[in-house]
Amino acid sequence: MSTKPVRTVEDAKGLMAGYPGGRILMRLLQTVGASPIQVSAPDMYTNLEKRVTDAQVIPLEAMMTFKLNEVVKYVTMLNAGGGSFLTVMNQKTWSSLPADIQKIVDEMSPWAEEIQAKSWAGARGYAASVAKKSNIELIEFSPVERNRWVEISRPIEEEWAKETDAKGLPASKMVQEIKQMLAK
């Protein structure tokens, strides 16, 4: 979300870009030539309003929660990440549950995933309609421009996977699985 249009990698150069946190997002902003500034959610509105930042990286749905539609003119649909919602349990605790309870959890998981996906899609659609009513331009990258952003971010992805693999976690495998899902 920004006060200036971002249609290309070049448009990101020089932007003071707020981001909620995380080393990977900071690296992406630096790589495209923006100056990343970590901004907490409650400070996004004021920073954009007072032009401390030119942009804020945040999911579209957050626009309504934080009333960012009052202080931005453009939303560039990066589609560069996503939040995760998951339920985890200590393996020992899971193993201690009766098999019938484990079966219920396993059978309900796809149902919960579907409801969550529909909820997020609905929230995103509603946010897009609020943006349009607020005269905010929604910018979608062309396939060529999207590929430029993907290529620019590839070294960041590879570095993260290598570091995470070194910790004994299957990051490279996960990245490949995500790419296979995206291809579908």
N, C-alpha and C positions, 0 to 999 in steps of 0.2 A: 504494500500500500504506500502510495507516494504522493508528493506534491508536484512532482515532475514525471513525465512519461518515461517508462523504461520499456523500449521495444527491442533493443539490441544490447549486446554485451557492452558496447561502447557507451550506451546511455547510462550504464551503472557507474562508470568511472567518475570519481569525485563525489559521489553521493555520500552524505553522512547517513549511514543506514543503521537503524536500531535493530537489534535482534534479542530474543529472549534469553539466550545463553547457549553454551555448547561450543566446543572447539571446532567441530566440523563446519557448522554454519559460519562461524567467524572466518575460517579459512576460505570458504566459498566467496564470501563478500570481499575479502582481501584479493583473492585471485581475479575477480572481475573488476578490480580497481576501486571498489567502494571503501569507505573508512567505517569499519564496524564499531558500534558503540553498544555495549550491553545495556539494555533498558528493561526494567521490570514492567510487567503489565500495567500497574497503576500509573506509571509515568509516561506511557506511550502517547496518550492524548495531549498532554501538556507539552511534551517534547516536539510533537508535530505542529501543534498550534503556535508555539513560540519559535519554530524553525530551528530548534536545537538539532533536530534530525530532519532529513529530507524524505526519509522512507522508514518503514517498519516492516520487518519480515515477521509475519504472523498469519495463521490460517484465515481464510476469508470469513469463516463463521464468527471469528472474534470481533469482526468489525462492529456488529450490533452490540455485543456485550460491553465494549469499551467506547461505543459511539464514534468510532474513527471515521465514519461516513461524514461527520461534520468537519473534519480537518484534512481529508485527503481528496484528491481529484482523480487519481488513477489507481487501478489495481492490476498489477502484472501477475498473471496466473503462472507462477513458476512451476507449480506441481512438483516441487523438488523434495518433498518429504511428507511425512505424515506422522501423526501421533499413534501411539499404540495403546491399546487397552487390553490388558490381559489379567488373568487370575493365575497366581502361582501358589504352589504349596511345597513345603519341605518334602523331599522324597520319602523320608522316614514316616512323616505324618500321612502322606498319600498311601503308602504301603500298609499303614495300620488300619485304613478304612476297609469295611467289608466290601467284597466284590460287587454286591448289588448296588452299593452307593457309588463306587467307581464307575460302574456301567451307566448309571443315571447321569453322572457328570459328563462322561464321554458322549452320551447320546444327545445331551442338551447343548453341548458346545457349538455344533453347527447352527442350531436354531438361534442361539445368542449372537453368534457372529453375523447371521443374516439380519437380525433386528438392528444390531449396531451399525452395519453397513447402510441400511435403509435410513436410519436416523441421521447419520452423517451426510448422506446424499441429500436428504430433505433439508437439513440445516444449510448446506452449501447452496442449494437452489434458492432458498429463502434469502440468504445473504446476497446472492447475485441480484435478486429482484430488488432488495433494499438499495443496493449500490446503483442500479439503473434509475430507480426513483430519485436518488440523491444526485443524479447527473454525474456519476462517477464512471469513467471509461474503463471497461474491463478489457485488458489487453491480453490476447492469446498469441504466443509465439508461432511463427510459421514453422513447418517441419525443419527447414534448414537452420533457422535460428535456435530451435530447441536442440538440434544436434550439436550446435556450437557450444551451448551451455553444458551439455552432457560431456563433450570432449574436454572442455576446460576443467570440469570437476573430476574427471577420471583419475588423475594423480592423487587427489584427496581421497577418493574411494579406495584406491590401491594401497595407499599408506595406512589408512585406517584398518583395512583387512589384514595387512601384513602385521601391524602392531597387535591386533586382536588375536590373530592366529598364534602369534608368539606367546600369548597368555594361555594357550591351550583351548581356546574357544574357536568354533568352526565358522569364522567370519567369511572366509572365501567361499565356502560351501553355501552359506546363507546368501551372499551376494549373487551367486550363480542361480540359486533357486528364485530369488526375487526377479532377476532378469528373465527367467523362464516364465514366471507368472505374468510379467509385464508384456511379454511377447504374445501371450494369449489374449 
